[in-house]
Amino acid sequence: MPDIAPHQHMNESGQLFALQQAMTPAALAWGLVDVQTLELRFANPALQRLLQPSHQAPGIPAREILETARLAIRQCVETGLEATANLPDHPGLWHFSPIQGNGAAEAVQCYVLPTETSFREPDDELGLGHVNRFEDFLDHLPYQVWIATPHGEVTWLNRALHEYAYREVCPLSLREGIWIDIVHPDDLATVNTGLSRALITEKPTGYRLRIKRHDGQFHWFFSSLSPVKNAQGRILYWVGANLGIDSVRQSENQLRDQITTLSHQLRLKQQALDQAETYLAQAQKMGMVNQLSAGVAHDMKNLLFITGLHAGMLEKQLGEPEQLEHVDVILNTIQKAGSLASHLTGFSSRKSMQLAAADPRALVQDLEPLLSKAVGQNAELQLHMASSIWPISVDKLYFENSLINLCINARDATEEQGQITLTAENVLLKRASHAGDYVMISVADNGMGMSEEIKARIFDMFFTTKPEGKGAGLGLPMVKNFMDHVQGLIEVESTPGLGTIVSLYFPRAQPVVPQSPQASAPVGRQETILLIEPDLATRNAMAQVLYGLGYQVVTAYLPEVALRYINSGMKVDLIIAADEFSGALSIAKMQEKLAREHVLIPLILMTSSEEAEVPHAQECRYVVLSKPMEIGELARTVQRMLHPDFTTPADLPAV
């Protein structure tokens, strides 16, 4: 008797146990081989009868019979495909195929099919006579299985495939290719290519396809096709098996979607990085321009300051009206040049806003020559201003820069050949966010206009539609920032091909208080002023002016030198100092050091920039004067700092 009994099975999974139960009464000789030891672990009664001692060499146990088939079993385990072998003195062809579970082979099933010789069917030219002998076995498998002739004609479907495609087992005209109807039309070419390749190469193949279920739904399968050959290498038939891969396909789709999403996010991040690099390049470019413009403005103001001081002293020495007229021209020119320098400072975005009530009509009229130059000779600039316009509270420099910016944009939109209209009038706003009396100043052009997509981005930093090198994308964001600062509103209307209107709405302010004519420069009383100025020409000019105003003047080119004067016991009534020095000690630090020593000396800080460092000690009285200033303004400020009770019709800077 053989040493393998029906109840002696492996520590099997539910799948293996079900197969054993199903195959125990089968007429087909069937068994299970351990994938680790490659030994026969289960044999149904039909296989046991085949392994009776009468059918084998005397004294050879069942396990040793499989020694000659180990090569085929190993091949089956390693490739996951069916393998066959002929065993000496044992009739039939032994088949070995893996049983998959959890992604790996759980066992190898073996079954024995009679060969043509053993069943004496020489007239069965297709070698399919023996197939009918194990159809019952294949019908018990949970997998979809089908069989084809050596020429690839499908001749049989097992019960699992019948029930999937047709709900129940029913007679089919398979030789007419009825199976084609259950294959998704988009997959027919793939199936045909796979079958053709297998028939040509006579090797196993596999492909993915969608098969229609009896309810009309398509599901994904992996179909494997393997040839079964006789001992002479002739194909007896083809065996195909379909494995459902819907979950695999779903996972692949999810992974593909994730890859698509990640790729999209990567593209967005790359675009953001490219944009950031562009912004950085623009910012660096603007930084250099800002630094250059601020430096030019600083040097220009110093030169104008010196020129103005000398012109002021010259005015005092001249008596002829004709000569004084020339001096007035010089002083007026200095004022205009100072405004130009202030424009450079404002362009560099380094000037803090100083809001004050102003007449918008007067502001626009004063700015008209500069606006005309900004739009160019070929563009037509028209001003439409109401006869009476309410005052507004603005920083004059930022106001002017905003209008210049809008006019330049309008000029570019019309390609320097269109019509630009600046309108100023009183309006009553009824917006949810802005309601009440406002002054509207708009700049309209008949240029190319903008789409809604472009209009939505015009206030983004560095966004520009101008050609490279023609715009930095900072103009409109600066205007928007200015309008937010004055609690105003900016609105843009644009139609492609018709033009653009940019409207600025300024809240109505209190009436402008007229300034009284300035009195003549007050004279000093021989008070001692310590002048700290690094530039020799400026220092000498300032000293001469202060001498002429009746003050004693001590000069120093560094705060360290000035500190030595004070520490030596010299009486100082007032310090006038520049704001920039190359040494380690700044004016602010010098003043704070004096405050800690209870030496409190009022300070006038003269600056050419908008970023002057001021003292933080609360005990120190100080005022900041911007260069260039007139001699009268300097004289009144000195008097106010020396004598806080001093009054003059002219307004003084806040102390």
Buried (B, 14 or more C-beta within 10 A) or exposed (E): EBEBEBEEBBEBBEBBEEBBEBBBEBEBBBBBBBBEEBBBBBBBBBBBEBBEEEEBEEEEBBBEBBEBBEEBBBBBBEEBBBBBBBBEEBBBBBBBBBBBBEEEBBBBBBBBBBBBEBBEBEEBEBBBBBBEEBBBBBBBBEBBBBBBBBEEBBBBBBBBBBBBBBEEEEEBEBEEEEBEEBBBEEBEEBBBEBBEEBBEEEEBBBBBBBBBBEEEEBBBBBBBBBBBBBEEEEBBBBBBBBBBBEEEBEEEEEEEEEEEEEEEEEEEEEEEEEEEEEBEEBBEEBEEEBEEBBBBBBEBBBBBBBBBBBBBBBBEEEEEEEEEEBBEEBBEBBBEBBBBBBBBBBBBBBBEBEBEEBBBBEBBEEBEEBBBEBBBEEBEBEBEBBEEBBBBBBBBBBBBBBBBBBBBBBBBBBEEEBBBBBBBBBBEBEEEEBEEEBBBBBBBBBBBBBEEEEBEEBBEEBBBBEEEEEBBBBBBBBBBBBBEEBEBBBBEBBEEEEBBBBBBBBBBBEEBEEEEEBEEBBEBEEBBBBBBBBBEBBBBBBBBBBBBBBBBBBBBBBBBBBBEBBEEEEEBBBBBBBBBBEEEBBBBBBBBBBBEEEBEBBBBBBBBBBEBEBBEBEEBBBBBBBBBBBBBBBBBBBBBBBEEEEEBEEEBBEE
